[in-house]
Amino acid sequence: MKLKVFSTIILSLTKACYAWPHDLHAWHPALPTDSRSPCPGLNVLANHGWLPRSGKNIDISMFRSAIKGAYNYAPTALDFAFNQALDFNLTTTGNISTINLADLARHDEIEFDGSLSRNDIYFGDNLHFDPVVWGTVAKHLKLYETLGEEKNNYVTVEMAAKARAARVAEAKRVNPSFNASANEMSGSPGTTGLYLLTMWDDNFGAAPKAWVRAFFGMESF
Protein backbone atom coordinates (compact mmCIF):
# COMPACT_ATOMS: atom_id res chain seq x y z
CA MET A 1 0.00 0.00 0.00
CA LYS A 2 2.82 2.41 0.87
CA LEU A 3 4.32 1.78 -2.57
CA LYS A 4 1.02 2.74 -4.22
CA VAL A 5 0.65 5.90 -2.13
CA PHE A 6 4.15 7.14 -2.83
CA SER A 7 3.81 6.25 -6.51
CA THR A 8 0.83 8.63 -6.65
CA ILE A 9 2.95 11.42 -5.16
CA ILE A 10 5.75 10.91 -7.68
CA LEU A 11 3.26 10.78 -10.56
CA SER A 12 1.87 14.16 -9.50
CA LEU A 13 5.42 15.52 -9.39
CA THR A 14 6.06 14.55 -12.98
CA LYS A 15 2.72 16.02 -14.10
CA ALA A 16 3.00 19.18 -12.00
CA CYS A 17 2.87 21.58 -14.92
CA TYR A 18 -0.40 20.04 -16.10
CA ALA A 19 -2.17 19.56 -12.77
CA TRP A 20 -5.83 20.47 -12.53
CA PRO A 21 -6.63 23.28 -10.06
CA HIS A 22 -8.93 20.97 -8.07
CA ASP A 23 -6.19 18.37 -7.49
CA LEU A 24 -5.83 18.75 -3.72
CA HIS A 25 -2.39 17.16 -3.57
CA ALA A 26 -0.87 18.43 -6.81
CA TRP A 27 2.71 19.61 -6.48
CA HIS A 28 3.21 23.36 -6.16
CA PRO A 29 6.55 25.07 -5.53
CA ALA A 30 7.01 26.97 -2.30
CA LEU A 31 6.29 30.69 -2.43
CA PRO A 32 8.92 33.14 -1.15
CA THR A 33 6.88 33.63 2.03
CA ASP A 34 6.45 29.90 2.68
CA SER A 35 8.43 28.04 5.32
CA ARG A 36 10.45 24.98 4.39
CA SER A 37 12.80 22.74 6.34
CA PRO A 38 16.18 21.10 5.75
CA CYS A 39 14.26 17.79 5.44
CA PRO A 40 13.11 16.83 1.93
CA GLY A 41 10.48 14.46 3.29
CA LEU A 42 8.69 17.23 5.19
CA ASN A 43 8.98 19.66 2.30
CA VAL A 44 7.33 17.13 -0.01
CA LEU A 45 4.37 17.02 2.39
CA ALA A 46 3.99 20.81 2.25
CA ASN A 47 4.56 21.05 -1.50
CA HIS A 48 1.72 18.57 -2.01
CA GLY A 49 -0.67 20.03 0.55
CA TRP A 50 -0.54 17.15 3.02
CA LEU A 51 0.82 19.74 5.45
CA PRO A 52 -0.20 23.41 5.15
CA ARG A 53 1.40 24.64 1.95
CA SER A 54 2.72 27.63 3.88
CA GLY A 55 4.73 25.25 6.05
CA LYS A 56 3.64 27.27 9.07
CA ASN A 57 1.78 26.69 12.34
CA ILE A 58 1.86 22.91 12.11
CA ASP A 59 0.54 20.95 15.08
CA ILE A 60 0.87 17.28 15.95
CA SER A 61 -2.53 16.34 14.51
CA MET A 62 -1.61 17.88 11.13
CA PHE A 63 1.72 16.09 11.25
CA ARG A 64 0.15 12.72 12.00
CA SER A 65 -2.46 13.12 9.29
CA ALA A 66 0.21 13.98 6.70
CA ILE A 67 2.46 11.06 7.68
CA LYS A 68 -0.45 8.64 7.39
CA GLY A 69 -2.03 10.12 4.27
CA ALA A 70 1.08 10.62 2.16
CA TYR A 71 3.49 7.91 3.31
CA ASN A 72 1.06 5.38 4.78
CA TYR A 73 3.01 5.16 8.03
CA ALA A 74 1.24 4.69 11.34
CA PRO A 75 0.11 8.21 12.32
CA THR A 76 2.32 8.27 15.43
CA ALA A 77 5.37 6.66 13.79
CA LEU A 78 7.34 9.92 13.64
CA ASP A 79 5.93 11.62 16.72
CA PHE A 80 9.41 11.55 18.25
CA ALA A 81 10.69 13.99 15.60
CA PHE A 82 7.85 16.46 16.15
CA ASN A 83 8.18 16.19 19.91
CA GLN A 84 11.93 16.79 19.66
CA ALA A 85 11.24 20.12 17.96
CA LEU A 86 8.96 21.12 20.82
CA ASP A 87 11.28 19.77 23.53
CA PHE A 88 14.22 21.71 22.08
CA ASN A 89 12.05 24.84 22.00
CA LEU A 90 12.67 25.34 18.27
CA THR A 91 9.28 26.87 17.56
CA THR A 92 9.03 30.48 16.42
CA THR A 93 5.26 30.46 15.96
CA GLY A 94 4.39 31.96 19.34
CA ASN A 95 2.53 28.75 20.20
CA ILE A 96 4.48 26.09 22.09
CA SER A 97 2.40 23.36 20.42
CA THR A 98 3.14 24.29 16.79
CA ILE A 99 6.15 24.70 14.53
CA ASN A 100 7.13 26.30 11.24
CA LEU A 101 9.14 23.98 9.01
CA ALA A 102 12.10 26.38 8.93
CA ASP A 103 12.34 26.09 12.73
CA LEU A 104 13.99 22.71 12.19
CA ALA A 105 17.10 24.34 10.72
CA ARG A 106 18.59 25.30 14.08
CA HIS A 107 21.97 23.61 13.99
CA ASP A 108 22.69 20.43 15.94
CA GLU A 109 19.28 20.12 17.49
CA ILE A 110 17.51 18.07 14.82
CA GLU A 111 19.57 19.38 11.86
CA PHE A 112 23.21 18.22 11.69
CA ASP A 113 26.34 18.44 9.56
CA GLY A 114 26.73 16.14 6.57
CA SER A 115 23.23 16.44 5.09
CA LEU A 116 22.71 14.66 1.77
CA SER A 117 21.08 17.70 0.15
CA ARG A 118 22.08 20.74 2.24
CA ASN A 119 25.41 22.33 2.97
CA ASP A 120 26.74 22.63 6.50
CA ILE A 121 25.90 25.73 8.55
CA TYR A 122 29.62 26.62 8.52
CA PHE A 123 29.17 27.68 4.88
CA GLY A 124 26.23 29.93 5.71
CA ASP A 125 23.09 28.06 4.64
CA ASN A 126 21.95 24.73 6.05
CA LEU A 127 18.31 25.26 5.10
CA HIS A 128 18.06 25.41 1.32
CA PHE A 129 18.68 22.69 -1.22
CA ASP A 130 22.29 22.77 -2.44
CA PRO A 131 22.63 21.39 -5.99
CA VAL A 132 26.39 20.91 -5.65
CA VAL A 133 26.09 18.85 -2.47
CA TRP A 134 23.22 16.82 -3.87
CA GLY A 135 24.98 16.43 -7.22
CA THR A 136 27.89 14.72 -5.50
CA VAL A 137 25.56 12.39 -3.60
CA ALA A 138 23.59 11.66 -6.78
CA LYS A 139 26.83 10.73 -8.52
CA HIS A 140 27.68 8.24 -5.78
CA LEU A 141 24.15 6.84 -6.05
CA LYS A 142 24.57 6.59 -9.84
CA LEU A 143 21.13 8.18 -10.15
CA TYR A 144 21.55 9.02 -13.82
CA GLU A 145 23.11 5.72 -14.83
CA THR A 146 20.01 3.73 -15.72
CA LEU A 147 20.85 1.95 -18.96
CA GLY A 148 21.32 -1.77 -19.27
CA GLU A 149 19.97 -4.16 -16.65
CA GLU A 150 16.81 -3.42 -14.69
CA LYS A 151 18.81 -3.27 -11.46
CA ASN A 152 20.45 -0.08 -12.76
CA ASN A 153 17.14 1.72 -12.18
CA TYR A 154 17.28 1.17 -8.41
CA VAL A 155 19.16 2.41 -5.36
CA THR A 156 20.15 -0.46 -3.07
CA VAL A 157 20.91 -0.27 0.64
CA GLU A 158 24.60 -0.76 -0.13
CA MET A 159 24.65 2.09 -2.63
CA ALA A 160 22.81 4.41 -0.24
CA ALA A 161 25.14 3.55 2.63
CA LYS A 162 28.25 4.20 0.52
CA ALA A 163 26.86 7.50 -0.75
CA ARG A 164 26.10 8.62 2.81
CA ALA A 165 29.58 7.64 3.98
CA ALA A 166 31.17 9.53 1.09
CA ARG A 167 29.11 12.64 1.82
CA VAL A 168 30.03 12.62 5.52
CA ALA A 169 33.70 12.09 4.70
CA GLU A 170 33.64 15.04 2.27
CA ALA A 171 31.87 17.26 4.82
CA LYS A 172 34.51 16.42 7.41
CA ARG A 173 37.25 17.21 4.91
CA VAL A 174 36.01 20.66 3.88
CA ASN A 175 34.29 21.85 7.06
CA PRO A 176 36.79 22.69 9.83
CA SER A 177 33.95 22.96 12.33
CA PHE A 178 32.27 19.68 11.38
CA ASN A 179 30.40 18.49 14.43
CA ALA A 180 30.39 14.72 14.63
CA SER A 181 27.96 14.81 17.54
CA ALA A 182 25.83 11.94 18.74
CA ASN A 183 23.01 13.60 16.81
CA GLU A 184 24.96 13.41 13.54
CA MET A 185 26.19 9.88 14.16
CA SER A 186 22.66 8.55 14.72
CA GLY A 187 20.73 10.99 12.54
CA SER A 188 22.73 10.61 9.34
CA PRO A 189 22.18 6.86 8.84
CA GLY A 190 18.63 7.31 10.13
CA THR A 191 17.68 9.80 7.44
CA THR A 192 19.18 7.53 4.77
CA GLY A 193 17.18 4.60 6.08
CA LEU A 194 14.02 6.69 6.17
CA TYR A 195 14.15 7.85 2.56
CA LEU A 196 14.87 4.29 1.42
CA LEU A 197 11.98 2.91 3.47
CA THR A 198 9.61 5.59 2.20
CA MET A 199 10.36 4.80 -1.44
CA TRP A 200 11.08 1.09 -1.08
CA ASP A 201 9.91 -1.22 -3.85
CA ASP A 202 9.23 -4.55 -2.14
CA ASN A 203 9.19 -6.38 -5.46
CA PHE A 204 12.78 -5.38 -6.26
CA GLY A 205 14.21 -4.90 -2.79
CA ALA A 206 15.47 -1.38 -3.52
CA ALA A 207 14.27 2.20 -4.16
CA PRO A 208 13.55 3.35 -7.75
CA LYS A 209 16.09 5.94 -8.86
CA ALA A 210 13.38 8.02 -10.55
CA TRP A 211 11.62 8.39 -7.21
CA VAL A 212 14.83 9.33 -5.39
CA ARG A 213 15.60 11.97 -8.04
CA ALA A 214 12.13 13.50 -7.68
CA PHE A 215 12.13 13.29 -3.88
CA PHE A 216 15.39 15.22 -3.49
CA GLY A 217 15.11 17.43 -6.57
CA MET A 218 11.57 18.66 -7.10
CA GLU A 219 10.98 19.42 -3.42
CA SER A 220 13.49 22.28 -3.61
CA PHE A 221 11.44 24.41 -6.02
FENMOWO-V708056 format. One record per pair of residues at least 24 apart in sequence whose C-alpha atoms are under 8 Angstrom apart, sorted by sequence separation. I is the first residue (numbers start at 0). J is the second residue. D is the distance in Angstrom with one decimal. If there is no record, write none. Layout:
BEGIN
i:I j:J d:D
i:I j:J d:D
END
This chain:
BEGIN
i:23 j:47 d:7.7
i:24 j:48 d:5.3
i:29 j:53 d:7.6
i:163 j:187 d:7.6
i:23 j:48 d:6.8
i:24 j:49 d:6.8
i:44 j:69 d:7.2
i:84 j:109 d:7.3
i:101 j:126 d:7.4
i:163 j:188 d:7.4
i:83 j:109 d:7.5
i:136 j:162 d:5.8
i:139 j:165 d:7.8
i:136 j:163 d:7.5
i:160 j:188 d:7.6
i:163 j:191 d:7.3
i:80 j:109 d:8.0
i:136 j:165 d:7.9
i:136 j:166 d:6.5
i:135 j:166 d:7.7
i:160 j:191 d:7.5
i:159 j:191 d:6.9
i:56 j:92 d:6.3
i:55 j:92 d:7.8
i:59 j:96 d:7.7
i:58 j:96 d:6.1
i:59 j:97 d:7.4
i:8 j:47 d:7.9
i:58 j:97 d:4.6
i:156 j:195 d:7.6
i:57 j:97 d:5.1
i:58 j:98 d:6.8
i:56 j:97 d:5.2
i:57 j:98 d:5.2
i:56 j:98 d:5.3
i:57 j:99 d:6.3
i:55 j:98 d:6.5
i:56 j:99 d:5.5
i:57 j:100 d:8.0
i:55 j:99 d:4.2
i:54 j:99 d:5.8
i:55 j:100 d:6.4
i:54 j:100 d:5.5
i:54 j:101 d:8.0
i:115 j:163 d:7.0
i:155 j:204 d:7.4
i:156 j:205 d:6.9
i:155 j:205 d:4.8
i:115 j:166 d:6.7
i:119 j:170 d:7.6
i:154 j:205 d:5.6
i:155 j:206 d:6.5
i:114 j:166 d:7.7
i:153 j:205 d:5.8
i:154 j:206 d:5.0
i:113 j:166 d:6.4
i:114 j:167 d:7.8
i:121 j:174 d:6.8
i:153 j:206 d:5.3
i:154 j:207 d:6.2
i:113 j:167 d:4.9
i:153 j:207 d:4.4
i:154 j:208 d:5.8
i:112 j:167 d:8.0
i:119 j:174 d:7.6
i:121 j:176 d:6.8
i:152 j:207 d:5.9
i:153 j:208 d:4.9
i:121 j:177 d:8.0
i:152 j:208 d:5.5
i:113 j:170 d:5.5
i:152 j:209 d:7.5
i:42 j:100 d:8.0
i:112 j:170 d:7.4
i:113 j:171 d:7.8
i:119 j:177 d:7.9
i:41 j:100 d:7.8
i:8 j:69 d:7.6
i:5 j:69 d:6.8
i:35 j:99 d:7.7
i:36 j:100 d:4.7
i:37 j:101 d:7.4
i:4 j:69 d:6.4
i:5 j:70 d:6.2
i:34 j:99 d:6.3
i:35 j:100 d:4.9
i:36 j:101 d:4.5
i:112 j:177 d:6.3
i:143 j:208 d:8.0
i:4 j:70 d:6.5
i:34 j:100 d:5.5
i:35 j:101 d:5.0
i:36 j:102 d:7.2
i:37 j:103 d:7.0
i:112 j:178 d:6.3
i:142 j:208 d:5.7
i:4 j:71 d:6.9
i:34 j:101 d:5.4
i:36 j:103 d:6.0
i:37 j:104 d:6.0
i:111 j:178 d:7.7
i:112 j:179 d:7.5
i:142 j:209 d:7.8
i:36 j:104 d:6.3
i:1 j:70 d:6.1
i:142 j:211 d:8.0
i:1 j:71 d:5.2
i:113 j:183 d:7.7
i:142 j:212 d:7.0
i:0 j:71 d:7.3
i:1 j:72 d:7.7
i:111 j:182 d:6.9
i:112 j:183 d:6.6
i:111 j:183 d:5.4
i:37 j:110 d:7.2
i:107 j:180 d:7.9
i:109 j:182 d:7.4
i:114 j:187 d:7.2
i:108 j:182 d:7.5
i:113 j:187 d:7.4
i:107 j:182 d:6.9
i:111 j:186 d:7.7
i:107 j:183 d:7.8
i:111 j:187 d:8.0
i:37 j:117 d:6.9
i:37 j:125 d:6.8
i:37 j:126 d:4.7
i:36 j:126 d:6.2
i:37 j:127 d:6.5
i:35 j:126 d:7.9
i:36 j:127 d:7.7
i:37 j:128 d:7.6
i:128 j:219 d:5.7
i:127 j:219 d:7.4
i:116 j:215 d:7.2
i:70 j:197 d:6.6
i:40 j:194 d:7.6
i:43 j:214 d:7.3
i:46 j:218 d:6.9
i:40 j:214 d:7.5
i:39 j:214 d:6.9
i:43 j:218 d:5.5
i:39 j:215 d:6.1
i:42 j:218 d:6.1
i:42 j:219 d:7.9
i:39 j:218 d:6.3
i:39 j:219 d:7.8
i:28 j:218 d:7.5
i:28 j:219 d:7.7
i:29 j:220 d:6.3
i:5 j:197 d:7.6
i:28 j:220 d:5.0
i:5 j:198 d:6.8
i:1 j:197 d:7.6
i:2 j:198 d:6.8
i:2 j:199 d:7.0
i:2 j:200 d:6.5
i:9 j:210 d:6.4
i:12 j:213 d:7.2
i:9 j:213 d:6.9
i:9 j:214 d:7.8
i:12 j:217 d:7.3
END
